Amino acid sequence: MRYSSGSYQTFKVFNYILLGAIAITCIIPIVHVLAVSFSGKEAAGANLVGLWPIDFTVDAYAETIDNPNFLNSLQTSFLRTILGTVLSMILTVMIAYPLSKDDIEFKGRKWYVWLFVFAMLFNGGLIPSYILISKMGLMNSIWALVLPVAINSFNLILMMNFFRTSVPKALEEAALIDGAGYFRILFQIYVPIAMPAIAAISLFTMVFHWNSWFDGLIYMSDLEKYPLATFLQTVVVQQDFSRLSVDSESLKNMSQRTVKAAQIFIGALPILLVYPFLQRFFVKGIVLGSVKE
């Protein structure tokens, strides 16, 4: 009866309107960038494009696909995102599992937990990190973008709490009695149960790697090895148009603004395609690890 009352229905309608307005506000910039990327040179240069293309053309996308700098950065971002996400999830799961044990089972567990909490709150700073990466010989390689952020303390604590609160202790005890080892228990019991949390943390990690640009700027000396976010940052923010690789003949039919818009939309497209499939795990993965069922 409470959920069929007039006040609740009013709140429900207001809530839908508010969320719809927020969703539209988030979608409008993407639609605008898409419209600019399909517009002609004069309309885009005069800032006349709204939410619909003017003088429709696909020249900007054709030029983007032929741009070796953009394609190299896109390939680097895909490699970084896949490699970084897989490595991060393997390490996070394997570290969170022993840390989820009781103090009696794992002596000194609290010290390790506090070590990760301290690392989450404090870091060595940019200069020590740069010196460390340089001394390890990782400069200008994909590992400089992956290894320093392989373990995220927040994600680790989230996964650890999920194991502690959402996986019944009786399952592990029964498996131990049947002769199963800890690795088998982890990958055949804990991991399947924790798939919602793993999907949520994987989404966090994928978005971070795909959008991260600063580490590529300081660790990569070759422009060909820039990740896509770093490449777009140099073009859009630093206004370094030389990396657009647009010849003078092509500029007669398009503007640098349309080429930038096309590259920005292509850069955002992979996350836009992946997120809807993982979004249903997003809230569930966090809530399941927050309370004891």
C-alpha positions as MATLAB code, in Angstrom:
seq = 'MRYSSGSYQTFKVFNYILLGAIAITCIIPIVHVLAVSFSGKEAAGANLVGLWPIDFTVDAYAETIDNPNFLNSLQTSFLRTILGTVLSMILTVMIAYPLSKDDIEFKGRKWYVWLFVFAMLFNGGLIPSYILISKMGLMNSIWALVLPVAINSFNLILMMNFFRTSVPKALEEAALIDGAGYFRILFQIYVPIAMPAIAAISLFTMVFHWNSWFDGLIYMSDLEKYPLATFLQTVVVQQDFSRLSVDSESLKNMSQRTVKAAQIFIGALPILLVYPFLQRFFVKGIVLGSVKE';
ca = [
       0.000    0.000    0.000;
       2.849    2.359    0.757;
       4.234    2.079   -2.776;
       0.844    2.776   -4.374;
       0.141    5.974   -2.454;
      -0.187    9.293   -4.219;
       2.896   10.790   -2.593;
       5.042    7.849   -3.664;
       3.764    8.027   -7.251;
       4.515   11.768   -7.295;
       8.039   11.127   -6.047;
       8.456    8.387   -8.661;
       7.433   10.698  -11.505;
       9.677   13.500  -10.220;
      12.554   11.033   -9.874;
      12.135    9.829  -13.456;
      12.033   13.400  -14.739;
      15.163   14.340  -12.797;
      17.122   11.273  -13.888;
      15.957   11.749  -17.467;
      17.153   15.365  -17.430;
      20.536   14.304  -16.052;
      20.824   11.594  -18.723;
      20.002   14.074  -21.492;
      22.577   16.507  -20.093;
      25.225   13.786  -20.306;
      24.217   12.693  -23.813;
      24.014   16.154  -25.426;
      27.817   16.790  -25.509;
      28.392   13.401  -27.156;
      25.708   14.081  -29.770;
      27.207   17.519  -30.430;
      30.705   16.092  -30.970;
      29.233   13.467  -33.303;
      27.361   16.144  -35.263;
      30.513   18.275  -35.614;
      32.507   15.286  -36.857;
      29.991   14.759  -39.694;
      29.685   18.454  -40.613;
      31.360   20.454  -43.356;
      34.298   22.788  -42.926;
      32.425   26.097  -43.048;
      29.671   25.138  -40.578;
      32.097   23.567  -38.084;
      34.553   26.450  -38.334;
      31.788   29.026  -37.787;
      30.473   27.081  -34.763;
      27.037   26.703  -36.356;
      26.604   22.989  -35.626;
      24.212   22.021  -32.866;
      22.860   18.513  -32.476;
      22.538   17.767  -36.175;
      25.268   17.748  -38.871;
      25.397   20.555  -41.429;
      26.731   19.759  -44.909;
      27.040   16.056  -44.031;
      30.408   14.488  -44.855;
      32.529   11.574  -43.634;
      35.846   13.092  -44.716;
      36.955   13.572  -41.103;
      36.556    9.867  -40.355;
      38.318    8.878  -43.575;
      41.212   11.155  -42.654;
      41.290    9.806  -39.106;
      41.498    6.199  -40.285;
      44.400    7.159  -42.568;
      46.231    8.940  -39.731;
      49.094    6.674  -38.560;
      49.562    8.621  -35.316;
      45.934    8.102  -34.337;
      45.906    4.415  -35.285;
      49.127    3.757  -33.334;
      47.726    5.476  -30.249;
      44.453    3.561  -30.592;
      46.355    0.273  -30.768;
      48.424    1.231  -27.708;
      45.294    2.073  -25.730;
      43.635   -1.228  -26.610;
      46.770   -3.147  -25.624;
      47.141   -1.177  -22.410;
      43.493   -1.570  -21.422;
      43.371   -5.320  -22.064;
      46.759   -6.091  -20.533;
      46.288   -3.736  -17.595;
      42.783   -4.986  -16.763;
      43.711   -8.682  -16.938;
      46.882   -8.216  -14.883;
      45.151   -6.020  -12.327;
      42.250   -8.415  -11.814;
      44.514  -11.469  -11.436;
      46.654   -9.737   -8.832;
      43.678   -8.175   -7.036;
      41.844  -11.493   -6.691;
      44.926  -13.413   -5.595;
      45.843  -10.810   -2.965;
      42.296  -10.226   -1.724;
      41.720  -13.937   -1.090;
      44.346  -14.436    1.655;
      43.605  -11.007    3.141;
      39.962  -12.042    3.550;
      40.938  -14.745    6.043;
      40.617  -14.418    9.809;
      43.603  -13.396   11.895;
      43.874  -16.950   13.231;
      44.208  -18.375    9.716;
      46.571  -15.681    8.439;
      49.020  -14.381   11.023;
      49.836  -10.722   10.553;
      46.904  -10.135    8.191;
      46.086   -6.718    9.679;
      49.605   -5.443    9.008;
      49.277   -6.266    5.315;
      45.830   -4.671    5.160;
      47.113   -1.480    6.770;
      50.028   -1.495    4.336;
      47.615   -1.294    1.410;
      45.488    1.307    3.197;
      48.602    3.438    3.743;
      49.522    3.072    0.064;
      46.004    4.213   -0.878;
      46.319    7.391    1.197;
      49.963    8.274    0.515;
      52.349    7.855   -2.400;
      55.970    8.639   -3.137;
      55.186   11.490   -5.514;
      55.775   12.115   -9.195;
      59.559   12.536   -9.184;
      60.352    9.349   -7.187;
      57.905    7.423   -9.386;
      59.574    8.733  -12.547;
      63.050    7.851  -11.220;
      61.868    4.355  -10.270;
      60.363    3.673  -13.698;
      63.506    5.020  -15.360;
      65.897    2.923  -13.227;
      63.851   -0.217  -13.898;
      64.247    0.299  -17.647;
      60.518    0.586  -18.291;
      60.571    3.987  -19.985;
      58.938    4.160  -23.403;
      57.349    0.714  -23.027;
      53.811   -0.519  -22.426;
      54.890   -1.833  -19.008;
      55.469    1.717  -17.777;
      51.717    2.286  -18.225;
      50.609   -1.043  -16.717;
      52.878   -2.124  -13.855;
      52.803    1.042  -11.652;
      48.996    0.841  -11.410;
      48.633   -2.946  -11.451;
      47.312   -2.909   -7.874;
      44.647   -0.393   -6.885;
      44.230   -0.392   -3.097;
      40.591    0.720   -3.243;
      39.660   -2.113   -5.613;
      41.646   -4.553   -3.490;
      39.806   -3.574   -0.306;
      36.471   -3.788   -2.120;
      37.261   -7.303   -3.334;
      38.566   -8.350    0.080;
      35.362   -7.201    1.799;
      33.308   -9.013   -0.812;
      35.128  -12.277   -0.084;
      34.716  -11.770    3.671;
      31.013  -10.915    3.650;
      29.467  -12.598    0.613;
      31.185  -15.975    0.286;
      29.941  -18.516    2.886;
      32.747  -19.856    5.035;
      31.123  -23.308    4.950;
      31.894  -23.638    1.229;
      35.624  -23.349    1.805;
      35.537  -25.664    4.809;
      33.675  -28.312    2.801;
      36.151  -28.003   -0.062;
      39.097  -28.374    2.314;
      37.558  -31.504    3.789;
      37.175  -32.924    0.276;
      40.882  -32.342   -0.324;
      40.770  -29.191   -2.483;
      43.760  -26.841   -2.354;
      43.582  -23.092   -1.836;
      44.145  -22.264   -5.510;
      41.332  -24.586   -6.543;
      39.047  -23.093   -3.889;
      39.872  -19.595   -5.104;
      39.276  -20.167   -8.816;
      36.425  -22.702   -8.607;
      34.450  -21.323   -5.648;
      35.383  -17.743   -4.817;
      35.834  -16.368   -8.332;
      32.490  -17.646   -9.758;
      30.598  -16.276   -6.735;
      32.445  -12.957   -6.973;
      31.761  -12.369  -10.687;
      29.498   -9.322  -10.048;
      32.231   -7.663   -7.982;
      34.905   -8.677  -10.492;
      32.827   -7.185  -13.342;
      32.387   -3.914  -11.421;
      36.097   -3.620  -10.592;
      37.013   -4.573  -14.158;
      34.858   -1.688  -15.369;
      36.657    0.701  -13.005;
      40.028   -0.530  -14.263;
      39.107   -0.429  -17.953;
      37.825    3.138  -17.758;
      40.926    4.223  -15.830;
      43.364    2.740  -18.348;
      41.432    4.010  -21.357;
      41.136    7.585  -20.037;
      44.571    7.912  -18.417;
      46.780   10.354  -20.297;
      49.327   11.864  -17.902;
      51.492    8.754  -17.450;
      51.742    8.370  -21.224;
      52.909   11.971  -21.450;
      55.769   11.534  -18.973;
      56.786    7.909  -19.586;
      56.599    7.797  -23.392;
      59.222    9.650  -25.425;
      58.130    8.354  -28.848;
      54.972    9.925  -30.220;
      54.128    6.630  -31.945;
      53.740    4.951  -28.537;
      51.366    7.490  -27.011;
      48.073    6.002  -25.753;
      44.963    7.507  -27.292;
      44.091    9.701  -24.299;
      47.581   11.239  -24.370;
      47.360   11.757  -28.126;
      43.998   13.516  -27.817;
      45.288   15.626  -24.920;
      48.144   16.951  -27.031;
      45.773   17.724  -29.915;
      42.752   19.124  -28.053;
      44.315   20.729  -24.968;
      47.846   21.592  -26.099;
      46.569   22.470  -29.596;
      49.426   20.564  -31.260;
      47.752   20.172  -34.654;
      50.884   18.774  -36.312;
      49.938   15.336  -34.938;
      46.637   15.356  -36.777;
      48.604   14.504  -39.932;
      46.095   16.320  -42.143;
      47.634   17.494  -45.405;
      46.894   20.883  -46.916;
      44.825   19.387  -49.720;
      42.483   17.672  -47.248;
      42.073   20.860  -45.222;
      40.281   22.400  -48.204;
      37.292   20.134  -47.518;
      37.444   19.855  -43.722;
      38.571   21.756  -40.670;
      40.815   20.691  -37.832;
      37.753   20.903  -35.582;
      35.894   18.180  -37.481;
      38.967   15.920  -37.434;
      39.378   16.442  -33.686;
      35.680   15.718  -33.138;
      35.926   12.500  -35.133;
      38.949   11.333  -33.154;
      37.323   12.211  -29.819;
      34.178   10.267  -30.689;
      36.137    7.224  -31.886;
      38.152    7.395  -28.665;
      35.000    7.384  -26.518;
      33.187    4.745  -28.582;
      34.773    1.581  -27.052;
      33.777    2.538  -23.490;
      30.299    3.534  -24.688;
      29.899    0.088  -26.242;
      31.291   -1.899  -23.300;
      29.665   -0.037  -20.405;
      26.015   -1.061  -21.059;
      26.967   -4.754  -20.812;
      28.785   -4.283  -17.483;
      26.550   -1.629  -15.958;
      24.135   -4.181  -14.493;
      27.000   -5.597  -12.431;
      28.142   -2.152  -11.305;
      25.790   -1.445   -8.386;
      25.273   -5.119   -7.557;
      28.986   -5.753   -7.246;
      29.444   -2.968   -4.711;
      26.294   -3.628   -2.663;
      26.995   -7.359   -2.324;
      30.322   -6.623   -0.706;
      28.992   -4.073    1.734;
      26.662   -6.073    3.961;
      26.417   -9.618    5.258;
      23.571  -11.513    3.637;
];
